[in-house]
Amino acid sequence: MLKCHFLYQQGDFSLNVELEMQQQLLGIVGASGSGKSTLLKNIVGLLKPQQGCIQLNEQLLLDTRQHIHIPMYQRKIALIFQQALLFPHMNVQQNLRYAEKLVDKSERKFQFDDIVALLDLTALIQRKAHQLSGGEAQRVSIGRALLSSPHLLLLDEPLTGLDRSLKQQVLPFFKRIKEQLDLPMIYVTHHPEELEYLEADTMLLSQGRLQRNAMDCA
């Protein structure tokens, strides 16, 4: 599915990644500042490694030797940030449809009604962003990402900023996505219990490198 080997450096920070992902859900755990967000931003194309290669399925997204660098909007990768970034002037339905309209009908992986049902958004469909709780807004953000028909979903500490109660409400929706959708995901967090709940194959990011057996190391 995803193959990466690249070096990214910024100042004194160095991220040296070797990753071959075949499983549907890969969890990456690491302390704050370990480079988890930087890793995802390199994969999605927000940052560019100094050297290396990134391949998703059969498409080469980055190869510094061949001077290949596919721009972010062409990579078919969705990144969900820590905070839901919704369009404030649009209601929930318009936010969701915005992503859907960017994809040709023949290439849509998921249907609008199915995603609304999966994420339990029916009752929220006419609300604006300011009328949503943090957990509701994040579910809309997830739905919008799914309706962009990605080939890979990246989750950057998606429960950050939610209190314990809201985390317990939102986390089961990620399990639904894992169980019901054929979509590879990388979920990064500094809370190993989230990955345990999702039964994710997990790696540890430490000192700029990925290591196996993360649950034993965390």
Phi and psi in degrees as GROMACS dihedral restraints (atoms count N, CA, C in turn):
[ dihedral_restraints ]
;  ai    aj    ak    al  type     phi  dphi    fc
    3     4     5     6     1  -126.4    20    10
    4     5     6     7     1   128.9    20    10
    6     7     8     9     1  -127.4    20    10
    7     8     9    10     1   128.9    20    10
    9    10    11    12     1  -136.1    20    10
   10    11    12    13     1   135.8    20    10
   12    13    14    15     1  -147.4    20    10
   13    14    15    16     1   111.7    20    10
   15    16    17    18     1  -154.2    20    10
   16    17    18    19     1   161.4    20    10
   18    19    20    21     1  -120.7    20    10
   19    20    21    22     1   125.0    20    10
   21    22    23    24     1  -123.9    20    10
   22    23    24    25     1   129.8    20    10
   24    25    26    27     1  -129.4    20    10
   25    26    27    28     1   138.7    20    10
   27    28    29    30     1  -144.8    20    10
   28    29    30    31     1   111.1    20    10
   30    31    32    33     1    62.0    20    10
   31    32    33    34     1  -127.7    20    10
   33    34    35    36     1   -85.2    20    10
   34    35    36    37     1    -7.2    20    10
   36    37    38    39     1   -88.8    20    10
   37    38    39    40     1   134.9    20    10
   39    40    41    42     1  -132.4    20    10
   40    41    42    43     1   130.9    20    10
   42    43    44    45     1  -119.6    20    10
   43    44    45    46     1   113.2    20    10
   45    46    47    48     1  -115.9    20    10
   46    47    48    49     1   103.8    20    10
   48    49    50    51     1  -111.5    20    10
   49    50    51    52     1   131.8    20    10
   51    52    53    54     1  -129.5    20    10
   52    53    54    55     1   116.3    20    10
   54    55    56    57     1  -146.2    20    10
   55    56    57    58     1   130.6    20    10
   57    58    59    60     1  -129.0    20    10
   58    59    60    61     1   108.2    20    10
   60    61    62    63     1  -103.5    20    10
   61    62    63    64     1   119.0    20    10
   63    64    65    66     1  -114.8    20    10
   64    65    66    67     1   -21.2    20    10
   66    67    68    69     1   -79.1    20    10
   67    68    69    70     1   163.2    20    10
   69    70    71    72     1   -72.2    20    10
   70    71    72    73     1   -40.4    20    10
   72    73    74    75     1  -126.8    20    10
   73    74    75    76     1   116.1    20    10
   75    76    77    78     1  -109.6    20    10
   76    77    78    79     1   125.0    20    10
   78    79    80    81     1   -99.2    20    10
   79    80    81    82     1   138.8    20    10
   81    82    83    84     1  -125.7    20    10
   82    83    84    85     1   119.4    20    10
   84    85    86    87     1  -111.6    20    10
   85    86    87    88     1   146.1    20    10
   87    88    89    90     1  -175.2    20    10
   88    89    90    91     1   158.7    20    10
   90    91    92    93     1   -68.2    20    10
   91    92    93    94     1   161.2    20    10
   93    94    95    96     1   -57.6    20    10
   94    95    96    97     1   133.6    20    10
   96    97    98    99     1    85.3    20    10
   97    98    99   100     1     4.7    20    10
   99   100   101   102     1   -79.3    20    10
  100   101   102   103     1   -12.5    20    10
  102   103   104   105     1   108.4    20    10
  103   104   105   106     1    14.4    20    10
  105   106   107   108     1   -62.8    20    10
  106   107   108   109     1   -48.6    20    10
  108   109   110   111     1   -64.9    20    10
  109   110   111   112     1   -38.3    20    10
  111   112   113   114     1   -61.5    20    10
  112   113   114   115     1   -39.2    20    10
  114   115   116   117     1   -59.4    20    10
  115   116   117   118     1   -49.5    20    10
  117   118   119   120     1   -65.2    20    10
  118   119   120   121     1   -38.8    20    10
  120   121   122   123     1   -66.5    20    10
  121   122   123   124     1   -30.6    20    10
  123   124   125   126     1   -70.2    20    10
  124   125   126   127     1   -40.0    20    10
  126   127   128   129     1   -66.6    20    10
  127   128   129   130     1   -42.9    20    10
  129   130   131   132     1   -77.4    20    10
  130   131   132   133     1   -21.4    20    10
  132   133   134   135     1   106.7    20    10
  133   134   135   136     1     6.7    20    10
  135   136   137   138     1   -71.9    20    10
  136   137   138   139     1   -29.0    20    10
  138   139   140   141     1  -122.2    20    10
  139   140   141   142     1   157.9    20    10
  141   142   143   144     1  -123.0    20    10
  142   143   144   145     1   122.4    20    10
  144   145   146   147     1   -63.4    20    10
  145   146   147   148     1   154.2    20    10
  147   148   149   150     1   -70.9    20    10
  148   149   150   151     1   -32.2    20    10
  150   151   152   153     1  -156.7    20    10
  151   152   153   154     1   152.7    20    10
  153   154   155   156     1   132.5    20    10
  154   155   156   157     1  -164.3    20    10
  156   157   158   159     1  -147.3    20    10
  157   158   159   160     1   140.1    20    10
  159   160   161   162     1  -133.7    20    10
  160   161   162   163     1   126.2    20    10
  162   163   164   165     1  -131.0    20    10
  163   164   165   166     1   131.7    20    10
  165   166   167   168     1  -118.2    20    10
  166   167   168   169     1   118.6    20    10
  168   169   170   171     1    54.7    20    10
  169   170   171   172     1  -121.6    20    10
  171   172   173   174     1   -98.4    20    10
  172   173   174   175     1     1.9    20    10
  174   175   176   177     1   -98.5    20    10
  175   176   177   178     1   128.3    20    10
  177   178   179   180     1   -85.0    20    10
  178   179   180   181     1   112.2    20    10
  180   181   182   183     1   -88.5    20    10
  181   182   183   184     1   -31.6    20    10
  183   184   185   186     1  -149.0    20    10
  184   185   186   187     1   132.4    20    10
  186   187   188   189     1  -151.0    20    10
  187   188   189   190     1   103.8    20    10
  189   190   191   192     1   -67.2    20    10
  190   191   192   193     1   -27.0    20    10
  192   193   194   195     1   -70.6    20    10
  193   194   195   196     1   -35.7    20    10
  195   196   197   198     1   -94.7    20    10
  196   197   198   199     1     3.9    20    10
  198   199   200   201     1    59.3    20    10
  199   200   201   202     1    39.3    20    10
  201   202   203   204     1  -100.3    20    10
  202   203   204   205     1   126.6    20    10
  204   205   206   207     1  -148.0    20    10
  205   206   207   208     1    94.5    20    10
  207   208   209   210     1   -72.1    20    10
  208   209   210   211     1   128.1    20    10
  210   211   212   213     1   -65.7    20    10
  211   212   213   214     1   157.4    20    10
  213   214   215   216     1   -53.7    20    10
  214   215   216   217     1   -44.5    20    10
  216   217   218   219     1   -70.1    20    10
  217   218   219   220     1    -9.8    20    10
  219   220   221   222     1  -105.0    20    10
  220   221   222   223     1     1.9    20    10
  222   223   224   225     1   -86.2    20    10
  223   224   225   226     1   -13.9    20    10
  225   226   227   228     1    57.6    20    10
  226   227   228   229     1    42.1    20    10
  228   229   230   231     1  -124.4    20    10
  229   230   231   232     1   131.9    20    10
  231   232   233   234     1  -107.2    20    10
  232   233   234   235     1   135.4    20    10
  234   235   236   237     1  -117.8    20    10
  235   236   237   238     1   121.9    20    10
  237   238   239   240     1  -100.4    20    10
  238   239   240   241     1   121.4    20    10
  240   241   242   243     1   -84.7    20    10
  241   242   243   244     1   174.9    20    10
  243   244   245   246     1   -63.2    20    10
  244   245   246   247     1   -35.2    20    10
  246   247   248   249     1  -111.5    20    10
  247   248   249   250     1   136.4    20    10
  249   250   251   252     1   -66.4    20    10
  250   251   252   253     1   124.0    20    10
  252   253   254   255     1  -106.1    20    10
  253   254   255   256     1    80.2    20    10
  255   256   257   258     1   -95.9    20    10
  256   257   258   259     1   154.6    20    10
  258   259   260   261     1   -74.2    20    10
  259   260   261   262     1   115.6    20    10
  261   262   263   264     1   -67.2    20    10
  262   263   264   265     1   -25.6    20    10
  264   265   266   267     1   -84.9    20    10
  265   266   267   268     1    -4.6    20    10
  267   268   269   270     1  -107.4    20    10
  268   269   270   271     1   150.4    20    10
  270   271   272   273     1   -83.0    20    10
  271   272   273   274     1  -179.7    20    10
  273   274   275   276     1   -60.2    20    10
  274   275   276   277     1   -45.5    20    10
  276   277   278   279     1   -61.0    20    10
  277   278   279   280     1   -42.0    20    10
  279   280   281   282     1   -67.2    20    10
  280   281   282   283     1   -37.9    20    10
  282   283   284   285     1   -60.6    20    10
  283   284   285   286     1   -43.9    20    10
  285   286   287   288     1   -67.6    20    10
  286   287   288   289     1   -44.9    20    10
  288   289   290   291     1   -66.0    20    10
  289   290   291   292     1   -29.5    20    10
  291   292   293   294     1   -57.0    20    10
  292   293   294   295     1   -46.1    20    10
  294   295   296   297     1   -67.6    20    10
  295   296   297   298     1   -40.5    20    10
  297   298   299   300     1   -61.7    20    10
  298   299   300   301     1   -39.0    20    10
  300   301   302   303     1   -67.9    20    10
  301   302   303   304     1   -19.2    20    10
  303   304   305   306     1   -77.6    20    10
  304   305   306   307     1    -7.8    20    10
  306   307   308   309     1  -114.7    20    10
  307   308   309   310     1   131.0    20    10
  309   310   311   312     1   -59.7    20    10
  310   311   312   313     1   142.3    20    10
  312   313   314   315     1   -55.1    20    10
  313   314   315   316     1   -35.9    20    10
  315   316   317   318     1   -69.8    20    10
  316   317   318   319     1   -17.0    20    10
  318   319   320   321     1  -108.1    20    10
  319   320   321   322     1     4.3    20    10
  321   322   323   324     1   -73.3    20    10
  322   323   324   325     1   125.7    20    10
  324   325   326   327     1   -84.9    20    10
  325   326   327   328     1   -31.2    20    10
  327   328   329   330     1  -131.0    20    10
  328   329   330   331     1   149.5    20    10
  330   331   332   333     1   -95.4    20    10
  331   332   333   334     1   146.3    20    10
  333   334   335   336     1   -52.8    20    10
  334   335   336   337     1   -53.5    20    10
  336   337   338   339     1   -62.5    20    10
  337   338   339   340     1   -34.3    20    10
  339   340   341   342     1   -67.7    20    10
  340   341   342   343     1   -40.2    20    10
  342   343   344   345     1   -70.6    20    10
  343   344   345   346     1   -39.6    20    10
  345   346   347   348     1   -59.8    20    10
  346   347   348   349     1   -43.4    20    10
  348   349   350   351     1   -69.1    20    10
  349   350   351   352     1   -42.0    20    10
  351   352   353   354     1   -59.0    20    10
  352   353   354   355     1   -40.0    20    10
  354   355   356   357     1  -100.2    20    10
  355   356   357   358     1     6.9    20    10
  357   358   359   360     1    56.2    20    10
  358   359   360   361     1    53.8    20    10
  360   361   362   363     1  -105.3    20    10
  361   362   363   364     1    -0.2    20    10
  363   364   365   366     1   -55.6    20    10
  364   365   366   367     1   -44.4    20    10
  366   367   368   369     1   -72.1    20    10
  367   368   369   370     1   -13.3    20    10
  369   370   371   372     1  -102.0    20    10
  370   371   372   373     1    -2.8    20    10
  372   373   374   375     1   -59.4    20    10
  373   374   375   376     1   -28.9    20    10
  375   376   377   378     1  -100.1    20    10
  376   377   378   379     1     2.2    20    10
  378   379   380   381     1   -81.8    20    10
  379   380   381   382     1   149.3    20    10
  381   382   383   384     1   -86.2    20    10
  382   383   384   385     1   166.7    20    10
  384   385   386   387     1   -58.1    20    10
  385   386   387   388     1   -39.1    20    10
  387   388   389   390     1   -71.0    20    10
  388   389   390   391     1   -10.2    20    10
  390   391   392   393     1   -95.7    20    10
  391   392   393   394     1     5.2    20    10
  393   394   395   396     1  -104.9    20    10
  394   395   396   397     1   146.4    20    10
  396   397   398   399     1   -73.7    20    10
  397   398   399   400     1   169.4    20    10
  399   400   401   402     1   -59.4    20    10
  400   401   402   403     1   -41.3    20    10
  402   403   404   405     1   -67.6    20    10
  403   404   405   406     1   -40.1    20    10
  405   406   407   408     1   -64.7    20    10
  406   407   408   409     1   -43.2    20    10
  408   409   410   411     1   -62.3    20    10
  409   410   411   412     1   -38.2    20    10
  411   412   413   414     1   -68.7    20    10
  412   413   414   415     1   -36.1    20    10
  414   415   416   417     1   -63.4    20    10
  415   416   417   418     1   -38.8    20    10
  417   418   419   420     1   -64.7    20    10
  418   419   420   421     1   -41.5    20    10
  420   421   422   423     1   -60.0    20    10
  421   422   423   424     1   -40.8    20    10
  423   424   425   426     1   -64.1    20    10
  424   425   426   427     1   -45.6    20    10
  426   427   428   429     1   -60.5    20    10
  427   428   429   430     1   -42.3    20    10
  429   430   431   432     1   -63.1    20    10
  430   431   432   433     1   -40.3    20    10
  432   433   434   435     1   -62.8    20    10
  433   434   435   436     1   -42.6    20    10
  435   436   437   438     1   -65.2    20    10
  436   437   438   439     1   -38.0    20    10
  438   439   440   441     1   -74.7    20    10
  439   440   441   442     1    -6.7    20    10
  441   442   443   444     1   -81.2    20    10
  442   443   444   445     1     0.3    20    10
  444   445   446   447     1    56.9    20    10
  445   446   447   448     1    53.7    20    10
  447   448   449   450     1   -74.0    20    10
  448   449   450   451     1   158.1    20    10
  450   451   452   453     1   -93.8    20    10
  451   452   453   454     1   -10.6    20    10
  453   454   455   456     1  -152.1    20    10
  454   455   456   457     1   134.9    20    10
  456   457   458   459     1  -112.8    20    10
  457   458   459   460     1   124.3    20    10
  459   460   461   462     1  -108.3    20    10
  460   461   462   463     1   131.7    20    10
  462   463   464   465     1  -120.4    20    10
  463   464   465   466     1   111.2    20    10
  465   466   467   468     1   -98.5    20    10
  466   467   468   469     1    90.4    20    10
  468   469   470   471     1    44.2    20    10
  469   470   471   472     1    60.1    20    10
  471   472   473   474     1   -68.2    20    10
  472   473   474   475     1   -11.5    20    10
  474   475   476   477     1  -101.2    20    10
  475   476   477   478     1     1.6    20    10
  477   478   479   480     1   -60.9    20    10
  478   479   480   481     1   135.7    20    10
  480   481   482   483     1    91.7    20    10
  481   482   483   484     1    -9.6    20    10
  483   484   485   486     1   -95.9    20    10
  484   485   486   487     1   142.2    20    10
  486   487   488   489     1   -74.9    20    10
  487   488   489   490     1   173.7    20    10
  489   490   491   492     1   -57.2    20    10
  490   491   492   493     1   -41.9    20    10
  492   493   494   495     1   -63.6    20    10
  493   494   495   496     1   -44.6    20    10
  495   496   497   498     1   -69.0    20    10
  496   497   498   499     1   -35.7    20    10
  498   499   500   501     1   -59.3    20    10
  499   500   501   502     1   -42.2    20    10
  501   502   503   504     1   -68.0    20    10
  502   503   504   505     1   -23.4    20    10
  504   505   506   507     1   -80.1    20    10
  505   506   507   508     1   -37.2    20    10
  507   508   509   510     1   -84.5    20    10
  508   509   510   511     1   -37.7    20    10
  510   511   512   513     1   -55.0    20    10
  511   512   513   514     1   -40.4    20    10
  513   514   515   516     1   -60.0    20    10
  514   515   516   517     1   -24.6    20    10
  516   517   518   519     1   -68.6    20    10
  517   518   519   520     1   -31.7    20    10
  519   520   521   522     1   -67.7    20    10
  520   521   522   523     1   -34.3    20    10
  522   523   524   525     1   -67.0    20    10
  523   524   525   526     1   -38.2    20    10
  525   526   527   528     1   -59.4    20    10
  526   527   528   529     1   -45.5    20    10
  528   529   530   531     1   -60.0    20    10
  529   530   531   532     1   -44.1    20    10
  531   532   533   534     1   -60.8    20    10
  532   533   534   535     1   -42.7    20    10
  534   535   536   537     1   -81.1    20    10
  535   536   537   538     1   -29.8    20    10
  537   538   539   540     1  -107.6    20    10
  538   539   540   541     1   -18.4    20    10
  540   541   542   543     1  -115.0    20    10
  541   542   543   544     1   142.1    20    10
  543   544   545   546     1   -88.6    20    10
  544   545   546   547     1    80.6    20    10
  546   547   548   549     1  -145.5    20    10
  547   548   549   550     1   117.9    20    10
  549   550   551   552     1   -66.4    20    10
  550   551   552   553     1   143.4    20    10
  552   553   554   555     1  -139.3    20    10
  553   554   555   556     1   144.5    20    10
  555   556   557   558     1  -118.5    20    10
  556   557   558   559     1   123.9    20    10
  558   559   560   561     1  -118.8    20    10
  559   560   561   562     1   114.8    20    10
  561   562   563   564     1  -107.9    20    10
  562   563   564   565     1   143.6    20    10
  564   565   566   567     1  -163.5    20    10
  565   566   567   568     1   164.0    20    10
  567   568   569   570     1  -108.7    20    10
  568   569   570   571     1    18.3    20    10
  570   571   572   573     1  -117.8    20    10
  571   572   573   574     1    94.6    20    10
  573   574   575   576     1   -57.5    20    10
  574   575   576   577     1   -26.7    20    10
  576   577   578   579     1   -63.8    20    10
  577   578   579   580     1   -28.4    20    10
  579   580   581   582     1   -64.3    20    10
  580   581   582   583     1   -42.0    20    10
  582   583   584   585     1   -72.4    20    10
  583   584   585   586     1   -32.7    20    10
  585   586   587   588     1   -63.9    20    10
  586   587   588   589     1   -44.7    20    10
  588   589   590   591     1   -59.6    20    10
  589   590   591   592     1   -40.5    20    10
  591   592   593   594     1   -82.6    20    10
  592   593   594   595     1    -3.2    20    10
  594   595   596   597     1    54.1    20    10
  595   596   597   598     1    47.8    20    10
  597   598   599   600     1   -87.8    20    10
  598   599   600   601     1   142.6    20    10
  600   601   602   603     1   -68.5    20    10
  601   602   603   604     1   129.4    20    10
  603   604   605   606     1  -126.4    20    10
  604   605   606   607     1   143.7    20    10
  606   607   608   609     1  -125.8    20    10
  607   608   609   610     1   158.2    20    10
  609   610   611   612     1  -106.4    20    10
  610   611   612   613     1   131.4    20    10
  612   613   614   615     1  -102.1    20    10
  613   614   615   616     1   116.2    20    10
  615   616   617   618     1  -146.4    20    10
  616   617   618   619     1   133.3    20    10
  618   619   620   621     1    52.8    20    10
  619   620   621   622     1    38.8    20    10
  621   622   623   624     1    77.3    20    10
  622   623   624   625     1    11.5    20    10
  624   625   626   627     1  -134.5    20    10
  625   626   627   628     1   148.6    20    10
  627   628   629   630     1   -90.3    20    10
  628   629   630   631     1   138.1    20    10
  630   631   632   633     1  -131.7    20    10
  631   632   633   634     1   148.8    20    10
  633   634   635   636     1   -78.9    20    10
  634   635   636   637     1   174.9    20    10
  636   637   638   639     1    55.6    20    10
  637   638   639   640     1    47.6    20    10
  639   640   641   642     1   -64.0    20    10
  640   641   642   643     1   -36.1    20    10
  642   643   644   645     1   -64.5    20    10
  643   644   645   646     1   -27.8    20    10
  645   646   647   648     1   -77.6    20    10
  646   647   648   649     1   -22.7    20    10
  648   649   650   651     1   -94.3    20    10
  649   650   651   652     1   -26.7    20    10
